[in-house]
Amino acid sequence: MGLGFIIGIFGVLFLFHAAYSTIQYRGLLKIMEEEFSGPPMNVLLELLLGFVFCVSAALTVPGNFLSIHPDSEENRIVSLPANLDFMIFNHRAKVLPLEIDMKH
């Protein structure tokens, strides 16, 4: 596990704790018969910190980009004839006219 993955776990834990704190705060307000106007400032700070941790982990954990060119040396396993299941010829474009008259 890398540092980015651990930061992501802490981000998710911060988000879960902020949700639990908000639910607990709303329950306390119901007991005291007060109106809920928003979460406390420490919960908002915790949400912001958890969001920043999760975004930074999402940007660092996935790794390097790979080439998508079919003739690339990096991806000899993927070839076009192996992916014929994803070729779709029956779609909504057949409703459109074939020739479009463009007047200048």
Residue frames as a rotation matrix with the C-alpha (Angstrom) as fourth column:
MET 1
0.578 0.816 0.000 0.00
0.816 -0.578 0.000 0.00
0.000 0.000 -1.000 0.00
GLY 2
-0.379 -0.719 0.583 1.34
0.722 -0.623 -0.300 3.36
0.579 0.307 0.755 -1.02
LEU 3
-0.868 -0.028 -0.496 1.05
0.375 -0.691 -0.618 6.69
-0.326 -0.723 0.610 0.67
GLY 4
-0.792 0.599 -0.120 -1.73
-0.548 -0.611 0.572 7.83
0.269 0.519 0.812 -1.71
PHE 5
-0.238 0.710 -0.663 -3.85
0.141 0.701 0.699 4.80
0.961 0.073 -0.266 -0.85
ILE 6
-0.446 0.012 -0.895 -3.47
0.885 0.154 -0.439 5.43
0.133 -0.988 -0.079 2.89
ILE 7
-0.957 0.125 -0.261 -4.39
-0.078 -0.980 -0.185 9.09
-0.279 -0.157 0.947 2.40
GLY 8
-0.552 0.793 -0.257 -7.52
-0.445 -0.019 0.895 7.94
0.705 0.608 0.364 0.53
ILE 9
-0.212 0.449 -0.868 -8.49
0.657 0.723 0.213 5.64
0.724 -0.525 -0.448 3.39
PHE 10
-0.706 -0.074 -0.705 -8.12
0.635 -0.506 -0.583 8.53
-0.314 -0.859 0.404 5.84
GLY 11
-0.914 0.392 -0.102 -10.24
-0.395 -0.809 0.436 10.71
0.089 0.439 0.894 3.53
VAL 12
-0.272 0.843 -0.464 -13.05
-0.052 0.469 0.882 8.16
0.961 0.264 -0.084 3.49
LEU 13
-0.296 0.121 -0.947 -12.83
0.896 0.379 -0.232 7.77
0.331 -0.918 -0.221 7.26
PHE 14
-0.933 -0.035 -0.358 -13.06
0.170 -0.919 -0.354 11.56
-0.317 -0.392 0.864 7.67
LEU 15
-0.680 0.725 -0.109 -16.16
-0.513 -0.365 0.777 11.62
0.524 0.585 0.620 5.45
PHE 16
-0.119 0.631 -0.766 -17.82
0.401 0.737 0.545 8.80
0.908 -0.242 -0.341 7.41
HIS 17
-0.516 -0.116 -0.849 -17.03
0.856 -0.109 -0.506 10.49
-0.034 -0.987 0.155 10.72
ALA 18
-0.974 0.195 -0.112 -18.43
-0.200 -0.979 0.041 13.80
-0.101 0.062 0.993 9.47
ALA 19
-0.372 0.887 -0.274 -21.65
-0.296 0.166 0.941 12.06
0.880 0.431 0.201 8.43
TYR 20
-0.106 0.291 -0.951 -21.91
0.768 0.632 0.108 10.34
0.632 -0.719 -0.290 11.82
SER 21
-0.800 -0.244 -0.548 -21.25
0.558 -0.635 -0.533 13.63
-0.218 -0.733 0.645 13.63
THR 22
-0.841 0.539 0.045 -23.96
-0.448 -0.741 0.499 15.38
0.303 0.400 0.865 11.63
ILE 23
-0.096 0.824 -0.558 -26.49
0.077 0.565 0.821 12.65
0.992 0.036 -0.118 12.41
GLN 24
-0.274 -0.080 -0.958 -25.56
0.924 0.254 -0.286 12.79
0.266 -0.964 0.004 16.09
TYR 25
-0.974 -0.118 -0.193 -25.84
0.165 -0.955 -0.247 16.62
-0.155 -0.272 0.950 16.07
ARG 26
-0.554 0.832 0.000 -29.30
-0.449 -0.299 0.842 16.47
0.701 0.467 0.539 14.48
GLY 27
0.003 0.532 -0.847 -30.42
0.542 0.711 0.449 13.96
0.841 -0.460 -0.286 17.10
LEU 28
-0.609 -0.307 -0.731 -29.19
0.789 -0.327 -0.520 16.27
-0.079 -0.894 0.442 19.85
LEU 29
-0.960 0.278 0.031 -31.09
-0.267 -0.943 0.198 19.19
0.084 0.182 0.980 18.31
LYS 30
-0.233 0.920 -0.315 -34.29
-0.106 0.297 0.949 17.10
0.967 0.255 0.028 18.17
ILE 31
-0.132 0.134 -0.982 -33.95
0.898 0.435 -0.061 16.30
0.419 -0.890 -0.178 21.88
MET 32
-0.719 -0.214 -0.661 -33.44
0.536 -0.777 -0.331 20.00
-0.443 -0.592 0.673 22.68
GLU 33
0.292 0.920 0.263 -36.32
0.856 -0.129 -0.501 20.89
-0.427 0.371 -0.825 20.26
GLU 34
0.002 -0.355 -0.935 -34.23
-0.241 -0.907 0.345 23.28
-0.971 0.225 -0.087 18.20
GLU 35
0.925 0.371 -0.083 -34.22
-0.132 0.110 -0.985 23.72
-0.356 0.922 0.151 14.43
PHE 36
0.157 -0.879 0.450 -31.38
0.672 0.429 0.603 22.33
-0.724 0.207 0.658 12.31
SER 37
0.818 0.091 -0.568 -29.78
-0.246 -0.838 -0.488 25.15
-0.520 0.539 -0.663 10.32
GLY 38
0.620 -0.655 -0.432 -26.63
-0.447 0.158 -0.881 23.35
0.645 0.739 -0.195 9.26
PRO 39
0.624 -0.451 -0.639 -23.77
0.654 0.748 0.111 21.25
0.428 -0.487 0.761 10.59
PRO 40
0.817 -0.380 -0.435 -21.25
0.141 -0.599 0.788 22.77
-0.560 -0.705 -0.436 13.00
MET 41
0.686 -0.593 -0.421 -18.04
-0.728 -0.563 -0.392 24.34
-0.005 0.575 -0.818 11.72
ASN 42
-0.248 -0.833 0.495 -15.84
-0.741 0.492 0.457 21.42
-0.625 -0.253 -0.739 12.82
VAL 43
0.173 0.378 0.910 -17.95
0.313 0.854 -0.415 19.03
-0.934 0.356 0.029 10.71
LEU 44
0.978 0.171 -0.123 -17.63
-0.043 -0.411 -0.911 21.32
-0.206 0.895 -0.395 7.68
LEU 45
0.269 -0.956 -0.115 -13.87
-0.949 -0.284 0.138 21.45
-0.165 0.072 -0.984 8.17
GLU 46
-0.288 -0.327 0.900 -13.78
-0.312 0.921 0.234 17.66
-0.905 -0.214 -0.367 8.46
LEU 47
0.642 0.579 0.503 -15.81
0.336 0.377 -0.863 17.34
-0.689 0.723 0.047 5.24
LEU 48
0.865 -0.359 -0.351 -13.44
-0.502 -0.620 -0.603 19.66
-0.001 0.697 -0.717 3.39
LEU 49
-0.088 -0.956 0.281 -10.38
-0.917 0.188 0.352 17.81
-0.389 -0.227 -0.893 4.66
GLY 50
-0.072 0.150 0.986 -11.87
0.038 0.988 -0.148 14.42
-0.997 0.027 -0.077 3.76
PHE 51
0.895 0.434 0.102 -12.75
0.142 -0.062 -0.988 15.68
-0.422 0.899 -0.117 0.28
VAL 52
0.552 -0.768 -0.324 -9.23
-0.834 -0.501 -0.233 17.00
0.017 0.399 -0.917 -0.30
PHE 53
-0.303 -0.663 0.685 -7.72
-0.645 0.672 0.365 13.70
-0.702 -0.331 -0.631 0.88
CYS 54
0.249 0.480 0.841 -10.02
0.272 0.799 -0.537 11.65
-0.929 0.363 0.069 -1.37
VAL 55
0.977 0.101 -0.189 -9.33
-0.137 -0.387 -0.912 13.81
-0.165 0.916 -0.365 -4.43
SER 56
0.216 -0.969 -0.119 -5.57
-0.969 -0.227 0.094 13.70
-0.118 0.095 -0.988 -3.88
ALA 57
-0.315 -0.283 0.906 -5.72
-0.307 0.934 0.185 9.91
-0.898 -0.220 -0.381 -3.53
ALA 58
0.611 0.624 0.487 -7.84
0.283 0.402 -0.871 9.59
-0.739 0.670 0.069 -6.67
LEU 59
0.885 -0.306 -0.350 -5.26
-0.464 -0.545 -0.698 11.57
0.023 0.781 -0.624 -8.62
THR 60
-0.002 -0.996 0.087 -2.20
-1.000 0.004 0.020 9.70
-0.020 -0.087 -0.996 -7.34
VAL 61
-0.049 -0.025 0.998 -3.27
-0.484 0.875 -0.002 6.07
-0.874 -0.483 -0.055 -6.82
PRO 62
0.838 0.534 0.110 -4.35
-0.230 0.530 -0.817 4.91
-0.494 0.659 0.567 -10.33
GLY 63
0.133 -0.872 0.470 -0.84
0.492 0.470 0.733 5.05
-0.860 0.134 0.492 -11.80
ASN 64
-0.686 -0.531 -0.497 0.53
-0.172 -0.546 0.820 5.87
-0.707 0.648 0.283 -15.23
PHE 65
0.438 0.787 -0.434 -1.47
-0.617 -0.088 -0.782 6.37
-0.654 0.610 0.447 -18.39
LEU 66
-0.290 -0.467 0.835 -1.11
0.323 0.774 0.545 3.73
-0.901 0.428 -0.074 -21.09
SER 67
-0.848 -0.083 -0.524 -1.18
-0.435 -0.455 0.777 4.20
-0.303 0.887 0.349 -24.84
ILE 68
0.076 0.941 0.329 -4.49
-0.210 0.338 -0.917 3.70
-0.975 0.000 0.223 -26.63
HIS 69
0.050 -0.119 -0.992 -3.06
-0.989 -0.144 -0.033 3.35
-0.139 0.982 -0.125 -30.11
PRO 70
0.881 0.383 0.278 -3.71
-0.362 0.924 -0.123 -0.14
-0.304 0.008 0.953 -31.51
ASP 71
0.743 -0.645 -0.180 -0.24
0.142 0.415 -0.899 -0.36
0.654 0.642 0.400 -33.09
SER 72
0.403 -0.598 0.692 1.59
-0.849 -0.526 0.040 0.60
0.341 -0.604 -0.720 -29.89
GLU 73
-0.286 -0.631 -0.721 4.16
-0.206 0.775 -0.597 -1.80
0.936 -0.022 -0.352 -28.47
GLU 74
-0.805 -0.070 0.590 2.79
-0.582 -0.102 -0.807 -1.32
0.116 -0.992 0.041 -24.93
ASN 75
-0.139 0.854 0.502 -0.56
-0.627 0.316 -0.712 -2.99
-0.766 -0.414 0.492 -25.56
ARG 76
-0.736 -0.200 -0.647 -0.08
-0.648 0.486 0.586 -5.93
0.198 0.851 -0.487 -27.87
ILE 77
-0.883 0.430 0.187 -2.70
0.281 0.804 -0.525 -7.95
-0.376 -0.411 -0.830 -25.97
VAL 78
0.062 0.947 -0.317 -5.63
0.143 -0.322 -0.936 -5.71
-0.988 0.013 -0.155 -26.97
SER 79
-0.955 -0.285 0.079 -6.50
0.118 -0.122 0.986 -5.86
-0.271 0.951 0.150 -30.65
LEU 80
-0.567 0.767 -0.301 -9.54
-0.809 -0.588 0.025 -4.78
-0.158 0.257 0.953 -32.63
PRO 81
-0.296 0.530 -0.795 -10.83
-0.444 0.660 0.606 -8.22
0.845 0.533 0.040 -33.74
ALA 82
-0.751 -0.005 -0.660 -10.95
0.496 0.656 -0.569 -9.38
0.436 -0.755 -0.490 -30.11
ASN 83
-0.795 0.430 -0.428 -13.35
0.143 -0.552 -0.821 -6.55
-0.589 -0.714 0.377 -29.22
LEU 84
-0.872 0.477 0.106 -16.08
0.064 -0.104 0.992 -7.11
0.485 0.873 0.060 -31.82
ASP 85
-0.262 0.813 -0.521 -18.71
0.949 0.316 0.016 -7.34
0.177 -0.490 -0.854 -29.08
PHE 86
-0.204 0.131 -0.970 -18.47
0.557 -0.799 -0.225 -3.60
-0.805 -0.586 0.090 -28.53
MET 87
-0.992 -0.111 -0.054 -19.08
0.013 -0.533 0.846 -2.59
-0.123 0.839 0.531 -32.15
ILE 88
-0.214 0.974 -0.071 -22.62
0.441 0.032 -0.897 -1.21
-0.871 -0.223 -0.437 -32.45
PHE 89
-0.958 -0.091 0.272 -24.17
0.286 -0.296 0.911 -0.64
-0.002 0.951 0.310 -35.87
ASN 90
-0.100 0.985 0.138 -27.82
0.717 -0.024 0.697 -0.27
0.690 0.169 -0.704 -34.83
HIS 91
-0.597 -0.138 -0.791 -28.12
0.707 -0.557 -0.436 3.19
-0.380 -0.819 0.430 -33.27
ARG 92
0.286 0.841 -0.460 -30.17
0.545 -0.537 -0.644 6.39
-0.788 -0.067 -0.612 -33.54
ALA 93
-0.436 -0.517 -0.737 -28.07
-0.266 -0.708 0.654 7.92
-0.860 0.481 0.171 -36.30
LYS 94
-0.816 0.168 0.553 -30.00
0.550 0.519 0.654 5.94
-0.177 0.838 -0.516 -38.91
VAL 95
0.255 0.950 -0.179 -32.93
0.853 -0.308 -0.421 8.34
-0.456 -0.046 -0.889 -38.37
LEU 96
0.061 -0.317 -0.947 -30.84
-0.093 -0.946 0.310 11.31
-0.994 0.069 -0.087 -39.50
PRO 97
0.952 0.265 -0.153 -30.84
-0.158 -0.001 -0.987 12.19
-0.262 0.964 0.040 -43.21
LEU 98
0.477 -0.807 0.347 -27.86
0.789 0.567 0.235 10.88
-0.387 0.162 0.908 -45.12
GLU 99
-0.400 -0.591 0.701 -27.22
0.824 -0.566 -0.007 14.06
0.401 0.575 0.713 -47.10
ILE 100
0.201 0.383 -0.902 -27.43
0.711 -0.690 -0.135 17.48
-0.674 -0.614 -0.411 -45.57
ASP 101
0.264 -0.041 0.964 -27.99
0.827 -0.504 -0.248 20.34
0.496 0.863 -0.099 -48.01
MET 102
0.036 -0.342 -0.939 -25.88
0.726 -0.637 0.260 23.25
-0.687 -0.691 0.225 -46.86
LYS 103
0.624 0.230 0.747 -26.60
0.707 -0.573 -0.414 26.53
0.332 0.787 -0.520 -48.60
HIS 104
-0.393 -0.859 -0.328 -23.90
0.913 -0.407 -0.028 29.14
-0.109 -0.311 0.944 -48.66
